Amino acid sequence: MASRTIIPFGPQHPVLPEPVHLKISVDDEVITEAIPALGYVHRGLEKLVEIRDFNQMIQVVERVCGICSMIHAMVYCQGLEEMMQVEVPRRARYLRVIWSELHRLHSHLLWLGLFADAFGFESLFMQFWKIREKVMDIDEATTGNRIIVSVNVVGGVRRDLTPEQMRWILSVLADMEKEIKQLQNTIMNDYTVKKRTVGKGVVTTAQAYELGLVGPTLRGSGVAQDTRLLKYAAFDEIDFEPVVEPDGDCYSRTKVRFREALQCIDLVRQAIAKIPEGELAAKVKTRPEGEVVTRIEQPRGELVYYLKGNGKKNLERCRIRTPTFANIPALLVMLPGMYLSDVPVIVLSIDPCISCTER
C-alpha cells in the first residue's frame, strides 16, 4: 500500500553549498508536492543604506554574492549613474564588460564542477575548478583580488588594463577554451548524465513565461531573453545573441550554461579588440535624488535593483530582486512526478544562490 510522507530536503547538503530548504511530499518514491521554505539566511544588507553612504554601499552590495560580486556592484553603480545623470566613459564601459563576463565565466565553471560532483564525477569536478582557477588568476592580477574585485565606482571603474595584460588575458582564455571543449563530450554525452537529466524537471516555454523564469533556466526552456539585450555597458557595440535550448529539462539548462561559458570567452575577446582609449571614470558632483529601477544579467539571470535617494549621502532605500528568487517557484513545477533521487540534480539545475536570495 502506498504511503504519503513529507521529507525535509536541506538546508544542509553534502554536495550543494547552498542552504536550500524544501518540504517534499512523496508517495512511495514519487514526489507529489514541493514547498520551498525561505528565510534560513538573513544578513540585513539592504538595511545598511541607513548607516553607509552611497559610495560605501558599493562594497556592501558586492557581498550580496561573492561569485557575481562585480555584477552586483555594476548594476548598483548603473542605477546611481542614471539617477545622477552621470555619463560613464566608453573605456570604462568596455572594462565593465570584460570583468563582468569573466565573473560569469567562473560562475558557470563553478556550477559545471558542482554538477559533475552531483553525479560522483570527482575528477571532472576538479578539472572544471582547475580551469576556473585561471579566471581567478586573471582577477587577482588585474584587480588585486580573486573574488570581490571592487573595480566599480559611481561614474566608471577604478582600475585599468594595460596592453600587456590584455594580451596575457587573451592567451589564458585561448587555453581555457581548448580545455573546456575537451570536457564537452564527458559532461554532455555521458550515459549517466543523460539518464539523469534528459526529460527531468521539465518546464515548458509557456510555463517559463507564466512563472517568470530568468537566466539560463529561462533560456533552457526556449526563450531568447537576456538582459544584455538592453545594451547596457558596452553591449551596444558588441555582437551578442542569447544562448537558447528548447527542451526545458535539466539537460537543456546544462547545455545553456556550457555554451554560455564559451560565449563569455568570445565576448571578452570582442571587448578587448574594440576597447577605446580614454578616461576611466567621470566626476560625480551631486548626490542621488529620486528613484530608479535598473536591471542587469547576472550568471543566474536578471538582477533588479530599486534605488531611492533624497539628496543626502545615504540612500533612502535599496531593494534587490535576485534571479534565484524568480527561479525557485519553478521547482513547484519541476519536482512533482519525479523520483526522490532526482531532487538533487533538479534543484542544482536552477543554480540556486540563497546568499543572493535572502541577503
VMD Tcl script that draws the C-alpha trace (Angstrom):
set ca {
  {0.00 0.00 0.00}
  {1.39 3.40 -0.99}
  {2.18 5.80 1.81}
  {2.48 9.59 1.71}
  {5.44 11.09 3.54}
  {6.79 14.62 3.94}
  {10.59 14.74 3.76}
  {12.67 17.85 4.59}
  {15.32 18.46 1.91}
  {18.02 20.71 3.35}
  {19.01 23.24 4.50}
  {22.28 21.27 4.87}
  {23.52 19.24 1.91}
  {26.59 17.07 1.31}
  {27.21 18.45 -2.20}
  {25.27 21.67 -2.82}
  {26.85 24.52 -0.80}
  {23.54 26.38 -0.50}
  {21.02 26.22 2.37}
  {18.06 25.41 0.09}
  {15.17 24.15 2.23}
  {12.30 22.24 0.63}
  {9.42 20.31 2.14}
  {8.91 17.40 -0.24}
  {5.79 15.27 -0.17}
  {6.33 11.76 -1.62}
  {4.07 8.84 -2.41}
  {6.46 5.90 -2.15}
  {9.41 7.29 -4.18}
  {7.40 9.66 -6.39}
  {7.20 13.37 -5.50}
  {3.67 14.74 -5.29}
  {4.38 18.25 -3.99}
  {7.30 20.54 -3.12}
  {7.11 23.64 -0.95}
  {10.16 25.94 -0.61}
  {10.92 27.38 2.81}
  {12.88 30.65 2.64}
  {14.34 32.75 5.41}
  {17.08 30.46 6.73}
  {19.71 33.12 5.99}
  {19.32 36.85 6.66}
  {22.12 39.42 6.94}
  {20.24 42.71 6.67}
  {22.37 44.10 3.83}
  {19.56 46.31 2.46}
  {19.18 47.93 5.89}
  {22.80 49.13 5.75}
  {21.85 52.01 3.43}
  {20.86 53.86 6.62}
  {24.42 53.85 8.01}
  {26.63 53.52 4.91}
  {26.75 56.32 2.34}
  {26.07 55.62 -1.34}
  {29.77 55.14 -2.15}
  {30.39 52.78 0.76}
  {27.36 50.73 -0.31}
  {29.26 49.58 -3.40}
  {31.39 47.36 -1.17}
  {28.26 46.19 0.69}
  {26.31 45.08 -2.39}
  {29.39 43.22 -3.64}
  {28.94 40.99 -0.62}
  {25.40 40.01 -1.52}
  {27.05 37.24 -3.55}
  {30.78 36.68 -3.91}
  {30.53 34.64 -7.12}
  {28.96 37.55 -9.04}
  {30.17 40.40 -6.82}
  {31.36 42.58 -9.70}
  {27.95 42.40 -11.37}
  {26.10 43.43 -8.19}
  {28.38 46.48 -7.87}
  {27.97 47.24 -11.57}
  {24.16 47.32 -11.55}
  {24.17 49.37 -8.33}
  {26.52 51.94 -9.91}
  {24.46 51.97 -13.11}
  {21.38 52.87 -11.08}
  {23.13 55.75 -9.32}
  {24.62 56.98 -12.61}
  {21.16 57.06 -14.17}
  {19.74 58.84 -11.13}
  {22.52 61.46 -11.07}
  {22.80 61.70 -14.89}
  {26.47 60.72 -14.96}
  {27.93 59.73 -18.34}
  {30.32 56.76 -17.98}
  {33.40 56.94 -20.27}
  {33.43 54.40 -23.13}
  {36.66 52.74 -21.94}
  {35.12 52.17 -18.51}
  {32.04 50.61 -20.09}
  {34.24 48.15 -22.01}
  {36.24 47.32 -18.90}
  {32.98 46.59 -17.08}
  {32.05 44.12 -19.83}
  {35.42 42.35 -19.54}
  {35.29 41.89 -15.77}
  {31.58 41.04 -15.68}
  {31.97 38.34 -18.35}
  {34.96 36.91 -16.50}
  {32.73 36.65 -13.43}
  {30.02 34.94 -15.48}
  {32.63 32.53 -16.85}
  {33.95 31.49 -13.45}
  {30.40 31.19 -12.08}
  {29.39 28.79 -14.87}
  {32.60 26.78 -14.43}
  {31.94 26.57 -10.70}
  {28.42 25.29 -11.42}
  {29.61 22.76 -14.01}
  {32.05 21.40 -11.44}
  {29.32 21.06 -8.80}
  {27.06 19.47 -11.41}
  {29.72 16.86 -12.20}
  {30.22 16.25 -8.48}
  {26.48 15.58 -8.09}
  {26.95 12.53 -10.33}
  {30.01 11.38 -8.43}
  {32.48 12.56 -11.10}
  {35.12 13.82 -8.66}
  {37.87 14.04 -11.28}
  {35.64 16.06 -13.64}
  {34.71 18.35 -10.75}
  {38.41 19.05 -10.14}
  {39.06 19.65 -13.85}
  {36.33 22.29 -14.15}
  {37.57 24.02 -11.00}
  {41.16 23.81 -12.21}
  {40.10 25.73 -15.34}
  {38.16 28.19 -13.14}
  {41.35 28.95 -11.21}
  {42.74 30.63 -14.32}
  {39.90 33.17 -14.18}
  {40.73 33.74 -10.52}
  {44.36 34.35 -11.52}
  {43.23 36.97 -14.07}
  {41.07 38.71 -11.47}
  {43.87 38.74 -8.94}
  {46.45 40.05 -11.43}
  {44.19 42.82 -12.76}
  {42.26 43.89 -9.65}
  {44.23 42.66 -6.65}
  {41.62 40.15 -5.52}
  {40.28 36.80 -6.67}
  {36.55 37.13 -5.95}
  {35.41 40.53 -4.64}
  {37.30 42.71 -7.09}
  {35.94 46.18 -6.14}
  {36.65 47.79 -9.53}
  {33.37 49.70 -9.88}
  {32.88 53.28 -8.76}
  {29.99 55.63 -9.46}
  {30.95 57.09 -12.85}
  {33.17 54.25 -14.11}
  {35.93 51.99 -12.82}
  {38.94 52.47 -10.57}
  {41.40 50.21 -12.43}
  {42.67 49.88 -15.99}
  {44.14 47.11 -18.12}
  {47.49 47.54 -19.86}
  {48.08 46.22 -23.41}
  {50.36 43.55 -21.92}
  {47.65 42.42 -19.51}
  {45.11 42.23 -22.34}
  {47.43 40.06 -24.46}
  {48.00 37.81 -21.46}
  {44.24 37.53 -20.81}
  {43.65 36.52 -24.44}
  {46.37 33.87 -24.17}
  {44.88 32.43 -20.97}
  {41.37 32.42 -22.46}
  {42.61 30.56 -25.55}
  {44.00 27.80 -23.32}
  {40.79 27.74 -21.27}
  {38.64 27.43 -24.38}
  {40.55 24.33 -25.51}
  {40.31 22.76 -22.04}
  {36.57 23.44 -21.73}
  {35.88 21.93 -25.17}
  {37.88 18.83 -24.21}
  {35.38 18.22 -21.40}
  {32.34 18.72 -23.64}
  {31.95 15.05 -24.60}
  {32.23 13.88 -21.00}
  {29.67 16.25 -19.48}
  {27.21 16.44 -22.39}
  {27.32 12.93 -23.92}
  {27.94 10.70 -20.91}
  {25.30 7.98 -20.46}
  {24.84 8.67 -16.73}
  {24.46 12.44 -17.24}
  {21.85 11.98 -19.97}
  {19.98 9.32 -18.00}
  {19.60 11.66 -15.03}
  {18.94 14.93 -16.91}
  {17.09 14.30 -20.18}
  {13.36 14.67 -19.58}
  {13.90 15.53 -15.90}
  {12.47 18.68 -14.31}
  {10.76 19.87 -17.49}
  {9.45 23.45 -17.70}
  {7.71 24.22 -20.99}
  {8.06 27.54 -22.80}
  {4.54 28.55 -21.73}
  {5.24 27.63 -18.11}
  {8.54 29.56 -18.21}
  {6.67 32.71 -19.25}
  {3.93 32.17 -16.68}
  {6.36 31.54 -13.82}
  {8.58 34.50 -14.73}
  {11.79 32.49 -15.00}
  {15.08 34.24 -15.76}
  {18.58 33.45 -16.97}
  {19.79 30.04 -18.18}
  {16.76 28.42 -16.53}
  {14.52 30.51 -18.82}
  {16.69 30.14 -21.92}
  {16.82 26.38 -21.35}
  {13.05 26.42 -21.99}
  {13.46 28.00 -25.41}
  {13.00 31.69 -24.54}
  {15.59 34.02 -26.11}
  {15.52 36.58 -23.32}
  {18.69 38.07 -21.84}
  {19.07 41.42 -20.06}
  {22.28 42.07 -22.00}
  {19.97 42.74 -24.97}
  {19.15 46.04 -23.23}
  {22.65 47.13 -24.38}
  {23.96 48.34 -21.01}
  {27.71 48.94 -20.51}
  {29.32 48.35 -23.94}
  {26.93 45.66 -25.17}
  {25.55 48.13 -27.70}
  {28.89 47.86 -29.54}
  {29.47 44.10 -29.13}
  {27.88 41.28 -31.14}
  {25.71 39.23 -28.80}
  {22.91 36.69 -29.15}
  {21.30 34.77 -26.25}
  {22.12 31.08 -25.92}
  {18.87 29.09 -26.16}
  {17.98 25.40 -25.84}
  {14.38 24.22 -26.49}
  {13.63 21.20 -24.30}
  {13.22 22.81 -20.86}
  {14.78 19.91 -18.92}
  {17.90 19.62 -16.76}
  {19.94 18.66 -19.82}
  {18.90 21.83 -21.69}
  {19.79 24.03 -18.74}
  {23.19 22.32 -18.51}
  {23.81 22.83 -22.21}
  {22.93 26.53 -21.97}
  {25.48 27.10 -19.20}
  {28.16 25.11 -21.03}
  {27.65 27.12 -24.22}
  {27.50 30.40 -22.29}
  {30.88 29.63 -20.71}
  {32.37 29.54 -24.21}
  {30.36 32.62 -25.21}
  {31.87 34.57 -22.29}
  {35.32 33.99 -23.76}
  {34.16 35.35 -27.13}
  {32.61 38.44 -25.51}
  {35.83 39.24 -23.61}
  {37.77 38.88 -26.87}
  {35.43 41.29 -28.64}
  {35.65 43.81 -25.80}
  {39.46 43.70 -25.79}
  {39.58 44.05 -29.59}
  {37.29 47.10 -29.59}
  {38.21 48.85 -26.34}
  {38.92 52.58 -26.93}
  {41.36 54.85 -25.15}
  {40.00 57.34 -22.68}
  {39.17 58.16 -19.08}
  {38.23 55.55 -16.50}
  {35.63 57.50 -14.53}
  {33.53 60.64 -14.75}
  {33.47 63.12 -11.88}
  {30.42 62.95 -9.64}
  {29.39 66.33 -8.27}
  {25.89 65.62 -6.98}
  {24.15 63.30 -4.56}
  {21.48 60.78 -5.54}
  {17.95 62.15 -5.61}
  {14.85 60.47 -6.99}
  {14.27 56.80 -7.65}
  {15.33 54.33 -10.30}
  {14.93 50.68 -11.27}
  {17.90 49.18 -13.09}
  {18.50 45.68 -14.46}
  {21.47 43.56 -15.46}
  {22.20 39.94 -16.45}
  {23.78 38.04 -13.60}
  {25.12 34.47 -14.24}
  {21.82 33.11 -12.87}
  {19.58 35.59 -14.69}
  {18.05 39.06 -14.46}
  {19.13 41.04 -11.39}
  {16.93 44.04 -10.45}
  {17.88 46.94 -8.18}
  {15.47 49.60 -6.93}
  {17.25 52.65 -5.52}
  {15.72 55.73 -3.90}
  {17.67 58.84 -2.93}
  {16.67 62.07 -1.20}
  {19.69 64.27 -1.98}
  {21.64 63.12 1.07}
  {24.79 60.99 1.19}
  {22.77 57.99 2.40}
  {20.21 56.35 0.14}
  {16.67 56.16 1.45}
  {16.05 52.68 0.01}
  {17.91 49.86 -1.73}
  {15.76 46.91 -2.77}
  {17.24 43.91 -4.59}
  {15.46 41.17 -6.52}
  {17.81 38.34 -7.40}
  {17.38 35.69 -10.12}
  {17.17 32.75 -7.71}
  {14.12 34.36 -6.09}
  {12.47 34.35 -9.54}
  {13.52 30.77 -10.32}
  {12.61 28.99 -7.07}
  {8.86 28.84 -7.93}
  {9.81 26.68 -10.93}
  {10.69 23.88 -8.54}
  {6.96 23.57 -7.79}
  {6.54 22.56 -11.45}
  {9.80 20.63 -11.95}
  {9.66 18.27 -8.97}
  {6.13 16.71 -8.88}
  {6.13 13.41 -10.74}
  {9.87 12.92 -10.39}
  {11.57 10.38 -8.13}
  {13.08 11.43 -4.82}
  {16.52 10.52 -6.17}
  {16.07 13.19 -8.90}
  {15.77 16.05 -6.39}
  {19.48 16.99 -6.01}
  {20.08 17.26 -9.77}
  {16.82 19.15 -10.46}
  {17.43 21.66 -7.64}
  {21.02 22.14 -8.79}
  {19.83 22.74 -12.38}
  {18.42 26.18 -11.45}
  {21.83 27.13 -9.98}
  {20.38 28.37 -6.68}
  {22.13 31.09 -4.70}
  {20.46 31.53 -1.31}
  {23.04 34.13 -0.26}
  {21.68 36.30 -3.09}
  {18.06 35.48 -2.39}
  {17.84 36.16 1.33}
  {20.69 38.66 1.95}
}
mol new
graphics top color blue
foreach p $ca { graphics top sphere $p radius 0.5 }
foreach p [lrange $ca 0 end-1] q [lrange $ca 1 end] { graphics top cylinder $p $q radius 0.2 }
display resetview
